[in-house]
Amino acid sequence: MSILSSFKEGSRLSSRTKRMILFAWFLNLLFAMTLALPFLRQLDGYLRGTVMDEKILQQMDPAWLESYRMDMEKSEMTRAFDLTTLGYGPFFNHLEMQMEGGFIKTTAQFLYDFFIRWQLNTGPLSSLFLMSLLYICVNTFLAGGFVGMYSRSYRSSFPEFLTECSRYFGKFLRLALVALIVYYLFYALIVDWMNNSIYEWTQSNPSETVPFTYYMVRNVVVVLLMSFLFMVFDYAKVRMVLDDRTSALGAAAAGIRFTIPHIGSTYGLYMLLTAIGIVFALLYAMIERSIPQSSYWPLVFLFMIQQVYMIARFWLKATFYSSQIALYRTTTQKEHLEGLSPAATAVS
């Protein structure tokens, strides 16, 4: 099956799971509100009755924001809030930290201390860190439902979706731990080596353009390699379900054995779906810029646009799984038939 054929089949399968996609969006909305409402209540109490009330609604004042963060320095949410959090800035927010693998390293160190050294390292135990771990667990739970549904040859009901979520949650969680180890090794060994090498190569160069160029190249390499690793573990989930595997290490190895020999089709499909996601983000950014945000109703309309965008993102994630399952099934069936042809010829 070609890349486009796999995408079409995946789109057809994901179109049959609208209720499940809306359920995933609703869970995400509840999760976001859990984070946002306490912060908005704090912000409302800080602004209420001040001369900055209407002014901040029309345009964010950087000087006021810095003063607000200093006054509320004990609040984790406030410390995480800056100008890049506004508008479509979260698409690029803390890019350097993402390129360094900050959250992955912190999570890996916390789990290592807890399971290997039998120590509870309370250093990273902030509410944001714990909420991030919870968010990963929720998405792992949903992934089991989507992969389990798309592995069937018939339309699944919503109760069956929840059953599949529960059935594969434990397996996918173990697989997520294996993925965390791989991601940590990638950042600790490869990315850190790249960063140290760039520093050594450019420390005596008087131009700032040279290190900037090196770091941009590093970002591209990191994104490409991380997307490959993400893809490998997507197919590990597929093989864990379709092959009825229980070992997370075995499923990860099976994902590698499938993706590398078929790198053209597997990575091509992944890049196609990623490009669609980038188009969605760009469209949202264009719409967000065109909407005035100085009064109540435009803000309500913008919120609705944001939710449409989030639903599109969950549809795309579901299409990732369904398209990859379609590609895996067709490729393995084709190889199986080709393997039978010589045997049939020899018998005849």
N, C-alpha and C positions, 0 to 999 in steps of 0.2 A: 504494500500500500504506500502510495506517495505521501509526501508531507501534506499537501493540500487535501488529499482524500482522508487522511487521518484527522485533519482539522475539521472537515465537514462532518465526518462521523461523530467526532467528539462534540461538535456544536449540536448535532441532532440529539445526542444522548443527554447533554446538559439542559436542552430545552424541555426535556421531560421531567426535570427536577426543580421546577420553579419554586415550589413550596419549601423545599430543602434549602435552596439558595436564600430565600427570604428569611428563613429561620436562622441561617448563619449570619445574615446581615443584622437581624434583630438582636442576637446575642452580642454581636460586636457593638451595636448601639448602646445596649445596656452597660457593656463594659466601659465604653467611652464616657457615658453619663456618670458612672461611678467615679471616674477620675475627674471629670470636668465640673460637676455640680459643687463639690466642696470648694474648688478654686474660684468659681464664679460667685459663690456666696461670700467668700472672703474678699474678692475684688469689689463686690457691690457694697459691702460694709465699709471698705476703705474709701470708696468714691462718694458715697451718699452724703449729701449736704455740703460738698466742696465745690469750688468754682471750676474744677477740672472735669466735672461730670459731663457736660455737653461737649466740651473740647475734645476729650478722649474719644467720645463716640464718633466724632467727625474725622479725627486723625490722631494716631498714636504719637505721643511726645516722648522721644528717647530719654530726655532728662528726667521727666516724670517717672518713666519706667524704671530707670536706674535707682531713683529715690524709693520707689515702691519696693523694689527687690531688696534694698538695704534695710528698710523698715520691717520687712517680712522675711528676713534671712533665715529664720528658724523653720520656715515652711519649705518642704521638699518640692512641692508643686511650683512654688514661686521661684525657687532657685533654678528649676528646669525651664522656666518661661523666659523667653527673650524675643527679640524682633523677628527671628527666623521662624517662630512658631505661628506667626500670623499669615493669612492668605494662603498661597500655595508654597510657602517657605518650607513646610515639613518635608516636601519632596527632596530638599537639599539640606535639611537641618542636620547639623553635626556630622557632615560628610566625613571629616577627618577621623572622628571617633569610629565611624562605621568601617572606614578603610583600615583602621588599626585593630578592629575586632574587640573593642572595649567591653561590650556586654558579654560576648562569648568567653573572653578570658576571665572576666569576673565570675560568671556562672560556673565555668570549669574549675576555677580555684575553690569556690564555695563547695561544690560537690566533692572535690578531691579531699578537702579538709574534713568533710562530714563522713564520707564513706571509707576513706583510706586511713586517715589519721585519727578518726573518731573525735574530731574537735568541731565545735560549733563556732565558726568564724562569723562573728556578728558585724564585721566591718561592712560588708555589702548589703546587710539586711535592712535596707530602706524600704519604705512602702512602695516606691516606684519599682524597685528591683523585684519585690515579691509579686507585684501586679504584672510585671513583664513575664515572670515565670508562669503565673496563672494564665496569662494570655496564650502562651505557648501550649499549655495543657489543653485549653479550650480548642485551639486550632488542631491539635493532634487528635482530639476527640472527634471533631467534625471531619477530619481527613479520613478517618476509618469508615465513617458513614458513606462518604462520597465514593471512595475506592470500592467499598463493598457493594454499593448499589450498581456502579458501572461495570462491575465484574459479572453481573447477572445478564441473562439474555432476555429478561422481561422487565416491565415497568414495576418499580418498587413503591410501596405505600410509605407514608410518613412514619407509622410505627415500625416498619421494617428498617427504615433509615436509622431510627434511634437505636434499634437492636444492633445494627451493624456498627454504629458508633461505639457502643459498649463492648461489642465482641472484639474489636480490633484495637481498642484504646491501649490495653496493656502491651500488646505487641508493638504498636507504633511508638509508644513511650520508650520502650527499650531501644527501638531503632533510632529514636531521637537522641538518646544518650550516646549511641555509637556515632551518630552524626556530629554531636557536640565534640567528641574526642577528635574526630577527623578535622573539624573546623578549627579547633584549638591548635592542633599540630600544624595546620596550614598557616595560621597567623604567627605562631611562635617560631616556626622554622623558616618558612619561605618569606612571609611578609616582613618579619623583623630583619631578616638577612637583607632584603631589598632596601629597607629603610636605612640600615647601617651602611650599606654600600653606597647609597645615594649621598649620604652625609660625607663619606670619605672622598667620593669622586668630586664633590662640589664645594667642599669647605674652603678651598683656596681660590675659588672662582669669584671675581669681583661682581659679576653680573647676577642679578636675581632671576633673570629669565631662564638661565640654565637649570638651576634646581627646580624651578617651577615646572619646566618641561619634563624633567625626570619624574617628578611626582605625578604629573598628569598621565604619563606613560604607565607609572606604577598603578594608578587608579584603574586604568583600562585593563591592565593585566589581572589585577585583583578581581574586578567585576567579571571578567571572562572565566577565570578559574573558579570563582565562587559559584557562578551560574552553572558551570559544569558539575560541581559537587552537588548543588541543589538538585540538578537533573538526575544524577546517579541515585540519590536517595528517594526521589520520586519513583523511579523504576524499582528501587528496592521495596517500596510500599506495594507497588503493583505485583511484584513477584511474590511477596509475602502472602498476598491475598489469593492471587490466581493459582499459585503453586502450593498453597496451603502450608506455608513454612511457619515454623515456630522460632527458629534461631534468628536473632537480629543480625549477628555477624554473617550467617549464611545468606540472608536476604541482601545484605549490603554487597557481599561478594557476587551474588547473582545479578544485582543491578549493574555492577561493573562489567561482568561478563557479557551482558546484553548491550550496554551502551557503547562500549569501545569498538567492538566489531561493526556496529551499525552507527558510527558516530555521525555520518552525514545526515541520515534521516532523523535520528534522535535529537541531535543538537540543532539541526535545521528547524525541526518542529518547535523546539524550546525557544529558539530565537524568534520565530514567527509569532508565537504567543506573547513573548516579551515585548516585541515591537508593537503589538496591539495594545498592551498595557501602557507603553510610553505614549501612544497616540491618545489614549483615554486621559492620561495625566496632562498632556499638552492642551487638549480640548477643555478640560476643566480649568486649567490656568487661564486660558483665553476668556472663558466665560466669567470667571471670578474677577478678572481685571475690568471687565465691561460693566459690572454691576456696581452702582453707587452704594456705599455702605455707611451712609450718614443718617439713616432713619430706620424705623422699626421694620416696616414691611419689606424693603429690599433685603434686610438681614434675614428675615424669615424665608424669603424666596431663595437666598443664597444657601441657607441651611438645607432646603429641599433639594437644591442642585447637588449639594455635597452628598446627600443620602443617595441620590440617583447614581452618583459616581461610585459610591461605596458598593451599591448593589452590582454595578457593572464590574467592579473588581472581584467580587465574590463569584459572579458568573464566569469571569475569566479564570479564576482559580479552579472552579469546577471543570471548566473546559480543558485546563491543563491535565487533570487526572483522566478525564474521559478520552481525550485525544491520545494520551500516552498509552492507555489501555488498548485503544483501537489499533495503534501502531504495533504494540507488542504482540497482540493476538494475531494480526495479519502476517507479521514477519515470521513468527514462530510456526504458524500453519504452513506458510509457503516453504520454509526450510524443511519442515517435516515431509511435505509432499515431494520436494526435490530429493530428499533422502530415500524415499520409497521408490522413486522412478527407476534408479539403477537396479534395485533389488527385483522389481517387477520385470525389467528387461532381462535380467539374468535367468529368472525362473522360466520365462517364455522361451 
